[in-house]
Amino acid sequence: MNVLRLSIPPLPRFAGTARRAFSDFAGFHHLAPRDAESLIFALGEAIANAIQHAHTHEAIEIRVSVEGNLVVASVIDRGQGFAPPNEKVGLPSVQAEGGRGFAIMQRCTDFLDVSSTLGAGTTVTLGRYRR
């Protein structure tokens, strides 16, 4: 099993289910604890963003694959979409209530790609090389 596929309702209570499934998948593939923890954190941020910002009742798809020394995870929603950032995102001020998701994902992964189309949804792809 080199691929994990999940479909979850866009509700916060299902984010933990997805993180646990990824954790089990990471253990099965013998990911180093640091790699697994970083990806779980980044994946959780991507799922939280999809739940909070997609504004849709359609399921969120999560796909994770392991190919050699690379682990790639995608979070796909069919929500309202947005204009994704074109460059590295800095952390907001400590007083800000939000806005940390992309900065956290960038710091926990080796690569991050965000593809979004207004009215059609967003795909966030996260990747990390095994250490």
Secondary structure, DSSP 8 states (H G I E B T S, - for coil): --EEEEEE-SSGGGHHHHHHHHHHHHHHTT--HHHHHHHHHHHHHHHHHHHHHS--SS-EEEEEEEETTEEEEEEEE-S------SS------TT-SS--HHHHHHHHSSEEEEEEETTTEEEEEEEEE--
